[in-house]
Amino acid sequence: MSRKSGTALLKRIIELAPLVMIGVCIIIYLRFFRGVTIAQILEFTPENLWLAALFMIGMFAMKSLSVIFPMLVLIAASGSIFPNYFAALAVNSLGVLVMIIIPYLIGRYAEREFVEGLINKSSKADKLREIQSDNELFIAYFTRVINILPCDIVSIFLGSMGFAPWKYLLGSFLGIFPGVITTTLMGANVGDPKSPKFWAAVIVEVVFAVASSAAYYFYKKRKKLS
């Protein structure tokens, strides 16, 4: 095989690999994790906390490719699994980083037609394209805060736009992290729903969701006036 043919083959493998990985993850999800609950995740989780941490990070990695897998369920599950809140928060933070890195790389390096096909499957894809700014850090943050599309689709889209990795990661993480804090706290207290900590987390989560919706509303209104 000539060097040119080998390079072309390698490029084709790189382009097709994301499609294969996403397909495999969707099959695994439909076979084992459709309608998954926190209790069901706990059944799968190893008793050893180090293995449990690796298992949960692996779940976040699978979520990054399945599109439909519930992120909040994973975050809450970690809160239930680990006896220490800060340990659960650390696992969730690392899991979220893995979850936003993988689809970003797919968007950045996969075949353009494949990326566009994934994005266009969402009925809200046009709303994502409407968000314009020269500040990549702000866009990465704002698209997470307003939460108008699945996390995976946003990651793929921003990767395809060629966002600087550090701006993408920092902005995305800052936008997601408040929800990680509250959902982890909810998971840690899910066994006692009357707990003040549980309801404090619920209230903060609701306030954050309302604030996110308001931010998007005023953004749209300002854009129409400009």
C-alpha positions in Angstrom: 0.0 0.0 0.0 1.4 3.4 -1.0 1.8 6.2 1.6 -0.9 8.2 -0.1 -3.4 5.3 0.0 -2.4 4.6 3.7 -3.1 8.3 4.6 -6.4 8.2 2.8 -7.4 5.0 4.6 -6.4 6.5 8.0 -8.4 9.6 7.3 -11.4 7.6 6.4 -11.1 5.5 9.6 -10.9 8.7 11.7 -14.0 10.1 9.9 -16.0 6.9 10.4 -14.9 6.1 14.0 -17.3 8.6 15.6 -20.3 7.1 13.7 -19.3 3.6 14.9 -18.8 4.7 18.5 -22.1 6.6 18.6 -23.9 3.6 17.1 -22.4 1.2 19.7 -23.3 3.5 22.6 -26.8 3.9 21.4 -27.2 0.1 21.1 -25.8 -0.3 24.6 -28.1 2.4 25.9 -31.2 0.9 24.3 -30.2 -2.6 25.4 -29.3 -1.9 29.0 -30.0 1.6 30.1 -33.3 2.8 28.5 -35.4 4.5 31.2 -32.5 4.1 33.6 -33.1 5.2 37.2 -30.7 6.1 40.0 -31.5 2.8 41.7 -30.6 0.8 38.6 -27.3 2.6 38.2 -26.5 1.7 41.8 -27.1 -2.0 41.1 -24.5 -1.9 38.3 -21.9 0.1 40.4 -19.0 -1.8 42.0 -18.7 -1.6 45.8 -15.1 -0.5 45.6 -15.2 3.3 45.5 -12.2 3.6 43.1 -13.9 1.2 40.7 -17.2 2.9 41.2 -15.5 6.2 40.2 -14.1 4.7 37.0 -17.5 3.1 36.3 -19.3 6.5 36.6 -16.7 8.3 34.5 -17.2 5.5 31.9 -20.9 6.2 32.1 -20.3 9.9 31.4 -18.1 8.9 28.4 -20.9 6.7 27.1 -23.4 9.5 27.7 -21.3 11.8 25.5 -21.9 9.6 22.5 -25.4 8.5 23.1 -27.1 11.9 22.9 -30.3 10.7 24.6 -28.7 9.4 27.9 -29.7 11.4 31.0 -26.8 13.4 32.4 -28.7 14.6 35.5 -29.4 11.0 36.5 -25.7 10.2 36.4 -24.8 13.2 38.4 -27.5 12.4 41.0 -26.4 8.8 41.1 -22.8 9.8 42.0 -24.2 11.8 44.9 -25.9 8.6 46.1 -22.9 6.3 45.6 -20.1 8.2 47.3 -20.4 8.7 51.1 -18.5 12.0 50.8 -20.2 14.9 49.0 -16.9 16.4 47.8 -15.8 13.0 46.4 -19.0 12.7 44.5 -18.6 16.3 43.2 -15.0 15.5 42.1 -16.1 12.4 40.2 -19.0 14.3 38.6 -16.7 17.2 37.6 -14.2 14.8 36.0 -17.1 12.9 34.3 -18.5 16.2 32.9 -15.1 17.1 31.5 -14.9 13.7 29.7 -18.5 14.1 28.6 -17.8 17.5 26.9 -14.4 16.6 25.5 -15.4 13.6 23.4 -18.2 15.1 21.3 -16.1 18.3 20.9 -13.3 16.2 19.3 -15.9 14.5 17.1 -17.2 17.8 15.9 -13.7 19.1 15.3 -12.3 16.1 13.4 -15.1 14.1 12.0 -16.4 14.3 8.4 -18.4 17.6 7.9 -21.4 15.9 6.4 -21.7 13.6 9.3 -21.5 16.4 11.9 -24.1 18.5 10.0 -26.4 15.4 9.9 -26.2 15.0 13.7 -26.8 18.7 14.4 -29.7 19.0 11.9 -31.6 16.1 13.5 -32.4 18.4 16.4 -35.5 20.6 15.9 -33.7 23.4 17.8 -30.5 23.4 15.7 -31.4 26.8 14.2 -31.5 28.4 17.7 -28.0 27.3 18.2 -26.8 28.8 14.9 -28.5 32.1 15.8 -26.2 32.6 18.8 -23.4 34.9 17.5 -20.5 36.5 19.2 -16.8 37.0 18.6 -16.1 35.8 22.2 -15.7 32.0 22.0 -15.5 31.7 25.8 -18.8 33.5 26.2 -20.6 31.4 23.6 -19.4 28.2 25.2 -20.6 29.4 28.5 -23.9 30.9 27.3 -25.0 27.9 25.3 -24.6 25.7 28.5 -26.5 28.2 30.7 -29.5 28.6 28.4 -29.7 24.8 27.9 -31.7 24.9 24.7 -30.1 21.8 23.2 -28.7 18.5 24.5 -25.2 18.9 25.8 -23.8 16.5 23.2 -25.2 18.4 20.3 -23.8 21.7 21.6 -20.4 20.1 22.0 -20.3 18.7 18.5 -21.5 22.0 17.1 -18.8 24.1 18.9 -16.2 21.6 17.9 -17.2 21.8 14.3 -16.9 25.6 14.6 -13.2 25.2 15.5 -13.4 26.8 19.0 -10.1 27.1 20.8 -10.0 24.0 23.2 -9.3 26.0 26.4 -12.0 28.5 25.7 -14.5 25.8 24.9 -13.6 23.7 28.0 -13.5 26.6 30.4 -16.7 28.2 29.2 -18.6 24.9 29.0 -17.5 23.8 32.4 -18.4 27.1 34.0 -21.9 27.0 32.4 -22.5 23.4 33.6 -20.9 23.4 37.0 -23.6 25.2 39.0 -26.1 22.4 38.0 -23.5 19.8 38.9 -23.2 21.2 42.4 -27.0 21.2 43.1 -27.7 17.9 41.4 -24.9 16.2 43.3 -26.4 17.6 46.5 -29.8 16.3 45.5 -28.4 12.9 44.8 -26.6 12.8 48.2 -29.9 13.5 50.0 -32.3 11.6 47.7 -32.9 9.1 50.5 -34.3 11.9 52.7 -36.4 14.1 50.4 -37.6 16.0 53.5 -34.0 17.1 54.2 -33.4 20.9 54.1 -30.3 20.2 51.9 -32.4 18.3 49.4 -34.9 21.1 49.1 -32.3 23.8 49.0 -30.7 22.0 46.0 -34.1 21.7 44.4 -34.9 25.4 44.9 -31.5 26.5 43.6 -31.9 24.2 40.5 -35.3 25.8 39.8 -34.0 29.3 40.2 -31.1 28.5 37.9 -33.4 27.1 35.3 -35.7 30.2 35.4 -32.7 32.5 35.3 -31.4 30.6 32.2 -34.7 30.9 30.4 -34.8 34.6 31.2 -31.2 35.1 30.0 -32.2 33.5 26.7 -35.4 35.5 26.4 -33.5 38.8 26.9 -30.8 37.7 24.5 -33.4 37.1 21.8 -35.1 40.4 22.5 -31.9 42.3 22.4 -30.9 40.7 19.2 -34.2 41.7 17.5 -33.7 45.3 18.6 -30.1 45.4 17.3 
